[in-house]
């Protein structure tokens, strides 16, 4: 509730200042009646009449509406107006309290040297008032100074208190951010641990399956029963590995979704369909003698081509065309995607992670990837992945 009130006050500062000044303005207008009835005092001072009284009150009170934004300017205006009143020998009036209000604003909102200067000016004003309208004595000057110093110290205290509350709020926000960051770091560490467990579980089960498969291969002719038992072990171990992997991958999912997608991942067989539906005119060219690639490596090639075609569509400009080339060279697969777009002149998204993702995918298989504008125009993505050698029969 307090926060909402403070927020409304900050958005309607001028209105709040007017409401705070309103009691003083009403009191000054109320005192205009006896001022007009009493007429000039028999003390040799200037009688300015009701109209002059109201006008001077306006000069002293209206600037207070801007004391939040320009405290020094408001204090200077009110001090000069009061000094002019003193020079004209006009009687003091309740509106002169506005000088103390402006002094509070200077002490609260300005730097300490300006607060000291404003306090000195106010003290000089007290001295001038006493010299003009009172018999100068130390007790009278001390009484007036007490009022000025009290207002001045109150402004300084309010300033210190405000800065203290701001520091507490800032520290609370920083502590909250640090707490959230610690929670995210702890979650990331736990996810890393789970990923390591997933690797260990899958690696162990796959190792068991490989050993059993080799045993079944040797025993299939000489001992069919032992081969069948090894195949059963392979099936049981594969199911356990799959169930464990699903369980751990489900924990790793950030969205908390329990739905599992059993759709096969795309590979080289889907590249032609990808090129046709790329959104830009593109051609697929395959050269060399294709080798056998694992499904994971085929998925990496598919994602590299997909990302390169997406970049061509986003940054190549109107009329861009692309060429996708796969070339099998011995134990290497070279993936080259080029376009004839804007190349170096194309704007690049500062938050893009496409190239990073390509490097991570290719790095898993010991390959390399490079991307950049071509010298003759356009853009090129070039990736080289090792092709696993086929085992001799």
C-alpha positions in Angstrom: 0.0 0.0 0.0 2.8 2.4 0.9 4.6 1.6 -2.3 1.5 2.3 -4.4 1.0 5.7 -2.6 4.7 6.6 -3.2 4.4 5.6 -6.8 1.3 7.8 -7.3 3.1 10.7 -5.5 6.1 10.4 -7.9 3.9 10.4 -11.0 1.8 13.4 -9.7 4.6 15.4 -8.0 3.2 18.8 -9.0 -0.2 18.0 -7.7 1.2 16.8 -4.4 3.3 20.0 -4.0 0.1 22.0 -4.6 -1.7 20.1 -1.9 1.1 20.6 0.5 1.2 24.4 -0.2 -2.5 24.8 -0.1 -2.9 25.2 3.7 -0.4 28.1 3.7 -2.1 29.7 0.7 -5.5 29.4 2.4 -4.1 30.9 5.7 -2.6 33.8 3.8 -5.8 34.6 2.0 -7.7 34.3 5.3 -5.3 36.9 6.9 -6.0 39.3 4.0 -9.3 40.3 5.6 -7.8 41.7 8.9 -4.9 43.2 6.9 -7.4 45.2 4.9 -9.5 46.2 7.9 -6.6 47.3 10.1 -5.2 49.6 7.4 -1.7 51.0 7.6 0.1 50.6 10.9 1.4 53.6 12.7 5.0 52.5 12.5 6.3 54.2 9.4 6.2 51.0 7.3 4.8 50.8 3.8 1.1 49.8 3.5 0.6 47.9 0.2 -3.1 47.3 0.5 -5.1 44.2 0.1 -4.2 43.9 -3.6 -0.5 44.3 -2.9 -0.8 41.8 -0.1 -2.4 39.2 -2.2 0.1 39.8 -5.0 3.1 39.5 -2.7 1.6 36.3 -1.3 1.3 34.9 -4.8 5.0 35.8 -5.5 6.1 34.0 -2.3 3.8 31.0 -2.6 3.4 30.1 -6.2 7.1 29.3 -6.9 6.9 26.6 -4.2 5.1 24.4 -6.8 8.5 24.0 -8.5 10.6 23.5 -5.4 10.9 19.7 -6.2 12.5 20.3 -9.6 14.4 23.6 -9.0 14.9 24.0 -5.3 17.8 26.5 -5.6 16.0 28.7 -8.1 12.8 28.8 -6.0 14.8 29.6 -2.8 16.6 32.4 -4.7 13.3 33.9 -6.0 11.7 33.8 -2.5 14.8 35.3 -0.9 15.0 38.1 -3.4 11.3 38.8 -3.0 11.6 38.9 0.8 14.7 41.2 0.5 12.7 43.5 -1.7 9.9 43.5 0.8 12.4 44.4 3.5 13.9 47.2 1.3 10.4 48.6 0.7 9.7 48.5 4.4 6.6 46.4 3.9 5.3 44.6 7.0 6.1 40.9 7.4 3.3 38.6 6.5 2.5 34.8 6.9 3.6 34.1 3.3 7.2 34.8 4.3 7.1 31.3 5.8 7.6 30.1 2.2 11.3 31.0 2.6 11.6 28.3 5.3 9.8 25.8 3.1 12.2 26.6 0.2 15.1 26.2 2.7 13.9 22.7 3.6 13.8 21.8 -0.1 17.3 23.0 -0.7 18.6 21.1 2.4 16.7 18.0 1.2 17.5 17.9 -2.5 20.7 19.8 -3.1 24.3 19.1 -2.2 25.6 20.0 1.2 27.5 23.2 0.2 24.3 24.6 -1.3 22.5 23.7 1.8 25.0 25.5 3.9 24.8 28.6 1.6 21.0 28.6 1.9 21.2 28.3 5.6 23.5 31.3 5.8 21.1 33.3 3.6 18.2 32.5 5.9 20.2 33.5 9.0 21.0 36.8 7.3 17.3 37.3 6.7 16.5 36.7 10.4 19.1 39.3 11.3 17.7 41.8 8.9 14.1 41.3 10.2 15.3 41.8 13.8 17.2 45.0 12.9 14.2 46.4 11.1 11.2 45.5 13.3 12.6 44.5 16.7 15.1 45.8 19.2 18.2 43.7 18.4 19.0 41.4 21.3 20.8 38.1 21.4 17.8 36.2 22.8 15.5 37.4 19.9 18.2 36.5 17.3 18.7 33.1 19.0 15.0 32.4 18.9 14.8 33.2 15.2 17.9 31.2 14.5 16.5 28.1 16.3 13.6 28.1 13.9 15.9 28.4 10.8 18.3 25.7 12.1 15.5 23.4 13.0 14.1 23.6 9.4 17.5 23.2 7.9 18.4 20.2 10.0 15.1 18.6 9.3 15.8 18.8 5.6 19.2 17.3 6.0 17.8 14.5 8.2 15.1 13.8 5.6 17.8 13.7 2.9 19.9 11.2 4.9 16.8 9.1 5.7 15.8 9.1 2.0 19.2 8.0 0.9 19.3 5.3 3.5 15.9 3.9 2.4 17.1 4.0 -1.2 20.2 2.0 -0.3 18.1 -0.5 1.6 15.8 -1.0 -1.4 18.8 -1.3 -3.7 20.4 -3.9 -1.4 17.2 -5.8 -1.2 16.8 -5.9 -5.0 20.5 -6.9 -5.4 20.0 -9.7 -2.8 16.9 -10.9 -4.6 18.8 -10.9 -7.9 21.7 -12.8 -6.3 19.3 -15.3 -4.8 17.7 -15.9 -8.2 21.1 -16.2 -9.8 22.3 -18.7 -7.1 19.1 -20.7 -7.7 19.8 -20.8 -11.4 23.4 -21.7 -10.9 22.4 -24.5 -8.5 19.8 -25.8 -11.1 22.4 -25.6 -13.8 24.9 -27.6 -11.7 22.3 -30.2 -10.9 21.4 -30.5 -14.6 25.1 -30.9 -15.4 25.3 -33.7 -12.8 22.2 -35.4 -14.3 23.7 -35.1 -17.8 26.9 -36.9 -16.5 24.7 -39.6 -15.0 22.9 -40.0 -18.3 26.2 -40.3 -20.1 27.5 -42.9 -17.6 24.2 -45.0 -17.7 23.9 -45.0 -21.5 27.6 -45.7 -22.0 27.5 -48.6 -19.5 24.4 -50.2 -21.1 25.7 -49.7 -24.6 29.0 -51.3 -23.6 27.1 -54.3 -22.2 25.0 -54.5 -25.4 28.1 -54.5 -27.6 29.8 -57.2 -25.6 26.7 -59.4 -25.7 26.2 -58.7 -29.4 29.8 -59.8 -30.1 29.3 -62.9 -27.9 26.1 -63.8 -29.7 27.9 -63.4 -33.1 30.6 -65.9 -32.1 28.2 -68.4 -30.5 25.3 -68.3 -33.0 26.6 -71.4 -34.8 28.3 -73.3 -32.1 25.9 -72.6 -29.2 22.5 -71.3 -30.3 21.1 -71.3 -26.8 23.9 -69.1 -25.5 23.4 -66.8 -28.5 19.6 -66.5 -27.8 20.4 -65.7 -24.1 22.8 -63.0 -25.2 20.2 -61.5 -27.5 17.7 -61.5 -24.6 20.3 -59.7 -22.5 20.8 -57.2 -25.3 17.0 -56.6 -25.5 16.6 -56.2 -21.7 19.6 -53.9 -21.4 18.4 -51.8 -24.3 15.0 -51.3 -22.7 16.6 -50.4 -19.4 18.9 -47.9 -21.1 16.0 -46.4 -23.0 13.9 -46.1 -19.9 16.7 -44.5 -17.9 17.5 -42.1 -20.7 13.9 -41.0 -21.0 13.7 -40.5 -17.2 16.9 -38.4 -17.0 16.1 -36.4 -20.2 12.7 -35.6 -18.8 14.4 -34.1 -15.8 16.7 -32.1 -18.0 13.8 -30.5 -20.0 13.4 -26.9 -18.9 9.8 -26.6 -19.8 8.8 -29.5 -17.6 6.7 -31.1 -20.4 6.0 -34.8 -20.0 5.2 -35.3 -23.6 7.8 -37.3 -25.5 8.3 -36.8 -29.3 8.9 -40.2 -30.9 9.2 -38.7 -34.4 12.5 -39.9 -36.1 15.1 -37.1 -36.4 15.8 -35.9 -39.9 18.9 -37.0 -41.8 20.5 -36.9 -45.2 17.4 -38.5 -46.8 15.4 -35.4 -45.9 17.8 -32.8 -47.2 16.2 -32.6 -50.6 12.8 -31.9 -49.0 14.5 -29.3 -46.8 16.0 -27.5 -49.8 12.7 -27.5 -51.7 10.9 -25.9 -48.7 13.7 -23.5 -47.7 11.7 -20.4 -48.6 14.4 -19.3 -51.1 15.3 -20.7 -54.5 17.9 -23.4 -53.7 19.5 -26.4 -55.3 21.1 -29.5 -53.8 24.3 -31.0 -55.4 25.9 -34.2 -54.1 29.3 -35.2 -55.3 31.6 -38.2 -54.5 30.9 -41.6 -53.2 28.5 -41.4 -50.3 29.7 -43.1 -47.1 27.7 -44.4 -44.2 27.0 -41.7 -41.6 25.6 -42.3 -38.1 22.2 -40.9 -37.4 23.6 -38.3 -35.1 26.1 -37.1 -37.7 23.3 -37.0 -40.4 21.2 -34.8 -38.0 24.2 -32.5 -37.6 24.5 -32.1 -41.4 20.8 -31.5 -41.7 20.8 -28.8 -39.0 23.8 -27.0 -40.5 22.1 -26.8 -43.9 18.8 -25.7 -42.2 20.6 -22.9 -40.3 22.5 -21.7 -43.4 19.3 -21.6 -45.5 17.5 -19.7 -42.7 20.3 -17.1 -42.6 20.1 -16.7 -46.4 16.3 -16.2 -46.1 16.7 -13.6 -43.2 19.8 -11.7 -44.3 20.3 -12.4 -48.1 17.8 -9.8 -49.2 15.2 -9.9 -52.0 15.9 -12.3 -54.9 18.6 -14.3 -53.1 19.4 -17.8 -54.3 21.2 -20.6 -52.5 23.3 -23.6 -53.4 23.7 -26.6 -51.1 26.7 -28.9 -51.9 27.6 -32.2 -50.2 31.0 -33.6 -51.4 32.4 -36.9 -50.1 36.1 -36.8 -50.3 37.7 -39.9 -48.9 37.1 -39.9 -45.1 35.6 -36.4 -45.1 32.2 -34.9 -45.9 32.3 -31.3 -47.0 29.1 -29.4 -46.6 29.0 -26.0 -48.4 26.1 -23.7 -48.5 26.4 -20.5 -50.5 24.1 -17.7 -51.5 24.3 -14.7 -53.8 22.7 -12.2 -51.3 24.0 -9.1 -49.7 26.9 -10.8 -47.9 29.0 -8.4 -45.8 26.3 -5.7 -46.2 23.6 -7.8 -44.6 22.7 -6.7 -41.1 23.6 -9.3 -38.5 21.5 -10.0 -35.4 23.4 -9.4 -32.2 21.6 -12.2 -30.4 22.0 -14.8 -33.0 23.5 -18.2 -32.0 23.3 -20.0 -35.3 27.1 -20.2 -35.9 27.7 -21.2 -32.3 25.2 -24.1 -32.7 26.9 -25.2 -35.9 30.3 -25.3 -34.2 29.0 -27.3 -31.3 27.4 -29.8 -33.6 30.4 -30.2 -35.8 32.8 -30.2 -32.8 31.1 -33.2 -31.4 32.3 -35.2 -34.3 35.8 -33.6 -34.6 34.9 -31.5 -37.6 35.3 -27.8 -38.4 33.0 -25.1 -39.6 33.6 -21.6 -41.0 31.1 -18.9 -42.1 31.4 -15.4 -43.6 30.9 -13.2 -46.6 32.4 -14.2 -49.9 34.8 -12.0 -51.7 32.6 -11.9 -54.8 29.4 -11.2 -52.9 27.0 -13.4 -51.0 27.6 -15.6 -47.9 29.2 -19.0 -47.4 28.9 -21.7 -44.7 31.6 -24.4 -45.0 31.7 -27.4 -42.7 34.0 -30.4 -42.8 33.1 -33.6 -40.9 35.1 -36.8 -40.7 33.3 -39.9 -42.2 33.7 -43.0 -40.1 35.6 -45.7 -41.9 33.8 -48.9 -42.8 35.0 -52.0 -41.1 36.3 -54.7 -43.4 34.2 -57.8 -43.5 
